[in-house]
């Protein structure tokens, strides 16, 4: 064979191979841009809730929410168990019913004062909120707790001060598929009394759980809900101004069950926080690709974060930010430092190393290379102060 022809053929084969490899690389990059990495970095101490973090006080509370008010006080709420209820084996829970929304106040995040029950199913709820949903006799929760006769528990309340509206509002949901709603303070004070907005006087404003609210820097207000939904509100906060629609995200493939949606802003970009369970794989690693029918062993309840230039998205790839700190919110203290709430979830690995679970806690945060993560040093200083307070 002519040597020049042979060289030409070799070059052609080489170029063809490069072209094929380039196509594979482009396809891999394309897939990487479509889906988030599901690997869960279990065991990474820099991302885990620091071991020094302890309950702020001894009250049964899940889905802890904290915000700094314009009066210089911090306000806390969350999912509570029914006051005075007797539980089987003394094991408290809120799976079936509770009595409403409780509020706490603090000047320094260290000492907290109870402000009591500020919204009650019996005194303040609309008919559709009071009604509840019957439970089949003998039913149990996912934790094996014996349930009563009705679903009517208020879950995951959040208290917000909307600066542009100069109003205190609360968003919350009811279990049993009853839906979510928004309340507004009639007195202009964080302790209320609270009343339903027009959009949910007769029915839920959002049909699912985990309603959250976000006020943008331009004063526009948005509701966000479980399963990746968002809707802008009317300027008078009476109702949503548009139908709920899906956020544009970089999902996992396939997308697992995700909850605890929360939105904030940092360096002019929207930060979408959500909570997902990690599960163990056969090779000893962990993943967020949970099969609810097959994966009975849950490991950690983690916060993942995604970033976007626009509120509706597209949001970039999710990254694990706070391991074992799920269904949280972030807030700024009086000095402008970042914090996250946590509640020591009793399920998964958390229940094995927290002496007290379902209690309110807070975690100092920091931004490292544009990513949110716990601040170990600040946590040690804060909880040392809490111990001596």
Secondary structure by P-SEA (a helix, b strand, c coil): ccaaaaaaaaaaaaaaaaaaaaaaaaaaaaaaaacccccccccccccccccccccccccccccbbbbbccccbbbbbccccccccccccccccccccccbbbbbbbccccbbbbccccccccccccccccbbbbbccccccccccccccccccccbbbbbbbccccbbbbbbccccccccbbbbbccccccccccccccccccccccccbbbbbbccccbbbbbbccbbbbbbcccccccccccccccccccccccccccccccccccbbbbbbbbbbbbccccccccccccccccccccbbbbbbbbccccccccccccccccccccccccccccccbbbbccccccccccccccccbbbbbbbbbcccbbbbbaaaaaaaaaaaaac
